């Protein structure tokens, strides 16, 4: 597989988000889903609507999310809608809770741990997708980026439990850890296959706490912001972000790396590359 192109800018502004979308050279047509993280109530690090609004408007997109599978203010459609309003998402674009009316099953014949993935039923309404991911640490995955955003992020509430339990929802918190990471990679494969050549991925390396935006109580970021990256390949994109963290001379870098390495975070990237989600080989192009 030839090297993927990953575009990079140090400028972290709403205008730069549009330029990064333009840089990849793929125009998203039809009914465009924009997958982002709505942010758990109480979290201080999630990327805000005023930052995301210009690029969402640029693609005429609908913000999409799915309900969570754990306690919080996003685990039912009613609570999630209230959070969407509280955090200002409904004020900048149309919003769709994808699993509000149930789920649909996607097959993953190449899956290493799971051969099916359950996503929000409303996903079938969309022709293309812009994936806006906040790159940061994560309590279970080590880090969250594009791969997590399209796997756990697009899974229905039940689907999230299915991935976490590696095919057994009753083992949500008890599954083998590396198998869980591989199940996430499997789920991401189903999404890439579903949308095919109709997806663009943007990762924002800002507010990089060791904790995810799903944490109501999260640590403040220990390291400085790095920039915005965009690609047509989610594997290359996440790998490039990891490489930039490793290459950073920021004194807070080691704290984030400890979280990533202690959870074997890179294994999700390895597993996704193994089944053809994308390639870890990339060319970093400044914008």
N, C-alpha and C positions, 0 to 999 in steps of 0.2 A: 504494500500500500504506500502511495506517495505521501510526502509530508503534507500535513494540513497547514493552512494559513491561519495564523492567530494575529489579530490586529491589537495594538496596544497604544494607549495614551496615558500620560500622567495627569492630564486634566480631568477633574471629577466635577462636571457640571451637567445640568440638564441638556445644554446645547451639545456637549460632547457625546451624550448618549445617542443623539440623532446622528451625529457624524460617524459614530462607531457602527450603527445600523447600516448606514450608507456604505461604509467601507467594505463590507463583506460582499456587496454586489448582488444580493438576492432580494427581490421585491416580493413581499408577502401579499398575496391576493385573496379575494373572497372575504369570508367571515373570519377575521383574525382573532385568535385567542392570545391574550397576553398573560402568561403565567408569572406571577410574582408572589412574594410572601406578605400576607396581610399583617403579620406581627401579632404576637400574643399580647393581650392587655397587660400592661406593666413593663413590657420590654422597652428599653430606651435606645436600642441600637438599630432597629429595622429602618430600611430606607423609606423616606416619607413620600407621600403623594406629590408634593410640589416638585420633587426631584424626578419622579417617574412620568408625570403628566405630559410633558412635551413629546416624548417618544411614543407614548401610548396614543396620543392624539395623531401623531404623524402617520401611524399605520392604521388609524381608524379602528383601534382595537377594543375588545371587551376584556376587562380584567377577570381572570378565572382563578378559582381556588377550590379546594376540597376540604371537607370537615376532618378534624383530627380524630385520633383514636384513644386519646387520653384526656384526663380531666383538664378543664380550662375554659376559656371563653370563646372557643372555636370548635367545640366538639358536637354541636348540634347546629342545624341550619339556622334556627332562630337566634342562637347566641352568636353565630358567625356573622349573620347579617348585622346584628347590633355592633359587633366589633368593626365590621367594614365601615359602618356609618361613623362610629366613634373615631376611627383612625383617618377618616376623610377620603376613603377610596371611592365611595359612592358619589362624592362631589366632583370627581375629575373624569369619570367615564362610566359606561355601563358595566355592571358587575354580575357575574354568574357563579353561583355555588354549584359546581358541576355535579355533585352527588346528592343534590337536594331532592331529586326525584328517582334516586336509585343509582345503580351502577351497570356497567357493561363489561364483558370479559374479553380480553385480548390474549391471543395465544403467543407463547414464547417457545417455539419448537427447539431453539438452540439453548434454552435455559439450562444453567448449570445446577441450580437448586430449585427453581420453580418453572413450570411450563405454562403458567397462565398468570395474568395480572388483572386486577379488578380496578377499573377507573370510573370516574364520575360519568354517568350516562349522558350528560349534556355535551361531552367531548365530541360526540358525533355531529354536533351542529357546526363545527368549525372546519374550515378548509386549510388553514395554515396557523402557525404559532410562533410568537416571539417570546422567548424564554429569558426573563430578566432575573438574574440570580445575584443575591448578596453573598459574596464569598466571605466565609468566616469559619470559626471553629464549630464543633458540635459535640454534645455530651456522649453520643453513641457512635456516630459515623466518623468522628475525628475532625471532619470538616464538612461544610455544606457548600455545594456549588451547582453547576448545571446538572450533573448526573443525579444528585439527590432531588433537585427541583422537579425533574421530569419523572422520577420514580416514586418516591414517597409523596412528593408534592402533588402529583396528579392522581394518585391512588385514592379511591374512596375511603371512607372511614374503616370499613371492613377490609379493604385492600391494603391499607397501611398495616393493620394487624396481621394480615396474611404474609406480607413481606417481612415484617419484624419476626414473625414466628416461623419463617422459612417454610411456608405452606401449612402451618398449623397455628390458627389464631389463638389457641389455648396456651401456646408457648411464647406469647408476645415478649415477655421479659426473660425468657429462659433459653432461647435458642443459642446455638453455637455462634460466636461473634463473627468469625470470618464467613460463615455460611450466610449470615444476615447481610453482610456487605456484598456477597456474590448475588444474593436475591435482589438487592437493590440494582445491581448491574443488569440482571435479567429483566427486571421491570423497565429499566431505561431502554433496553433493546426493543421492547414491544411498542414504546412510544415512537422511537426513531423509525421503526418499520411502518407504523400507522401513518405518520405524516410524510414519510419519505423525504423528498427534496423541497419540503415546504416549511422549513424551520430555520430560525436564526437564534443564536445564543449570545447573550451578553452577560459577563460577570463583572460585578463592581467590587473592587477591593478597597472598601471603606468601612470604618467602624468595625474592625476585625477582632471582635471579642472571641474568647475561647468558647463562648456559649452561642447557641443558635437564637434566631429571632423567635423561635417557638418557646423560649424560656421566659416566664413571667418575671423571674428574678435572674438577671444575667450580670456577669462581670462587665465592667467597663473595658474597652479595648486597651491592650498593653502596648501595641505597636502602631506605628504611623500608617496612614493611608498610602496606597501604592498607585492605584489608577483604575482604568476601565479596559477590559479586554473583550473582544468579540470574535466569533468564528462560526463556521457552519458545522463544526465538529465538536461535540460536547466533551469528548475524551481529551482531545488536544487542548481544549480551553481550560479544563480543570487541571491538567498536567502543567500547563504554562503558569497558572496561578500558584500551584505548589512550588514550582521552580523559582518563581519570583520571591516567595516567602523565604526559601532557602538562601537565595542570593542576597537578601536584604541584610544591611549592616545595622539595622535598627536594634537598639538594646532590648526591645520588647519581643523580638522575633522568637527567642527561645521558648517563651511561655506558650505561644501559639503552637510551635512545633512539638512541644511536649504533649499537648492535647492531641494533635494529629497523629503523632507516632505511637502514643500509648494506646490508641484505638486502631492502629494499623490502617489509617485512613486511605493510604495510597492503594490499598488492596481493591477498593471499589473501582479505581481507574484501571488497575491491572486486569480485573475480571471483565470489565466492560470492553477493553481492547481485545481480550481473548475471544469474545463472541461476536466481534465485528461491529460494535456500536460506533467505533471510531479508531483513531490511531494516536499513540502517545508521541509520535514523531511529528514535529511541527516546525514551522518557520515563523519567528516573531517579527512582525512588521510594524514599525512606528507610524502613527497617524498624526 
